[in-house]
Amino acid sequence: MERQLTIDPGDDPDGDRHDAGRGGESRGESRDDPRAAIETVFRLESPRVIAAVARVVRDVGIAEELAQDALVAALERWPRDGVPDNPGAWLTATARHRAVDLVRRRETYARKLAEIGRDLETSVPFEEPADPDAIDDDLLRLVFTACHPVLSAEARTALTLRLLGGLTTAEIARAFLVPEPTVAQRIVRAKRTLAQRNVAFEVPHGPDREARLGSVLDVIYLIFNEGYAATAGDDWLRPALCEDALRLARQLSALMPKEPEVHGLTALLEFQASRTAARTAPDGTPVLLEHQNRRRWNRMLIARGVTALARAEATTTGAPGPYVLQATIAACHAHAYTYEETDWRTIATLYDLLAARTPSPVVELNRAVAVSMTRGPAAALELVDALAADPALRGYHLLPSVRGDLLLRLGRTAQARAEFERAAALTGNERERQLLLRRAARAGSRPADLRPDGRSALSARPRPG
């Protein structure tokens, strides 16, 4: 694995966004500017508003529309009447009242009214959530609904960012470098699929829970990874996506405190995010792990990662899950104040466990990286060559990148150069392509650096298996 950072002036140690790139102000500032308050509340409160309404109407698409209606009402009323003391509760109450009216008014919702009817007829309208735990239950239902396996991975990601991340369609499209209409279609189709399949707005229980939770965690990790090392475009990092994923992971940890894999994912993202400031040069050029200035690693995020990992270990019964293992690997890097102090033997052992727990060619590739640091590049090259024919790695640029590094360390510079060039041709990210081409040029212009300790900068990093 690879990742970590420091608190620079202006850094938010909690990882939450204030102004950077997507707007938003503090709640204190919002009181003087109702329109800014609405934007802030939308970012912070819309997941809870949508979740509370979805419990009434049993349809996330309709719930989002009603939440938007509440925001429009706020835009009309707050400039005149002032921002309420609890804007989130105001929006939730307004949206729920409209949901109740809709259920009562439209004949097409008669069946749903019968299911929840008496509760709605006798309930007292509220201005603030009386039971914060109930709101959290609603939010948890929304998480599992947005990440339901009946949806494609792309649809789950887009819907999660829209409903739980508060992002607009345009922001999601920019983040993933896809046309805005494409994202809009994914979201519309996802909502339609959930409605047509009558997906229950609930938290799964029993055997289904573990499988469904894995889907939720994978979506959050996918969002983070796209921000951590973008698959395409001119920028290697997209920090806003990392922040969104980290925020979602923290929310999920608070909602599911007894799930070790949730804490494991949160710990992993805390450790990885802590390296952000050190992972690129001022001009945006990628900086590999060996050359990163570790004084720029964010020690606050590392401490949060340690805490989350401790929670994961405290709640684990039996063998640790894949996210807990990956977080433990990331912790090994975080605890090394210099590259030379890295405990590669422990990392290699952890990769052995991860490979046994979740067999995957990507995990095996990363295990080979760790093996190269403990048993040398020749032993690792045998493992990498055994993966070359795996169809899952066809077109995966990190395979020739790792192979090129191992060949370089063995003094086979011509072959190393060819592998780096092949990796450069496969990657869709321009910054990474330039890095690989520079490595190819250096491999062709001078002998390999054959160091007896086997240390070398490696471009591979763990990804979900």
Secondary structure as GFF3:
##gff-version 3
##sequence-region A 1 465
A	DSSP	alpha_helix	27	30	.	.	.	ID=ss1
A	DSSP	alpha_helix	34	57	.	.	.	ID=ss2
A	DSSP	alpha_helix	60	81	.	.	.	ID=ss3
A	DSSP	alpha_helix	87	105	.	.	.	ID=ss4
A	DSSP	three_ten_helix	107	109	.	.	.	ID=ss5
A	DSSP	alpha_helix	110	122	.	.	.	ID=ss6
A	DSSP	alpha_helix	132	146	.	.	.	ID=ss7
A	DSSP	alpha_helix	153	163	.	.	.	ID=ss8
A	DSSP	alpha_helix	169	176	.	.	.	ID=ss9
A	DSSP	alpha_helix	180	196	.	.	.	ID=ss10
A	DSSP	alpha_helix	207	228	.	.	.	ID=ss11
A	DSSP	beta_strand	232	233	.	.	.	ID=ss12
A	DSSP	alpha_helix	239	255	.	.	.	ID=ss13
A	DSSP	alpha_helix	260	273	.	.	.	ID=ss14
A	DSSP	three_ten_helix	276	278	.	.	.	ID=ss15
A	DSSP	three_ten_helix	289	291	.	.	.	ID=ss16
A	DSSP	three_ten_helix	294	296	.	.	.	ID=ss17
A	DSSP	alpha_helix	299	315	.	.	.	ID=ss18
A	DSSP	alpha_helix	322	334	.	.	.	ID=ss19
A	DSSP	three_ten_helix	339	341	.	.	.	ID=ss20
A	DSSP	alpha_helix	344	357	.	.	.	ID=ss21
A	DSSP	alpha_helix	361	374	.	.	.	ID=ss22
A	DSSP	alpha_helix	377	387	.	.	.	ID=ss23
A	DSSP	three_ten_helix	391	393	.	.	.	ID=ss24
A	DSSP	alpha_helix	398	409	.	.	.	ID=ss25
A	DSSP	alpha_helix	413	426	.	.	.	ID=ss26
A	DSSP	beta_strand	428	429	.	.	.	ID=ss27
A	DSSP	alpha_helix	430	445	.	.	.	ID=ss28
###
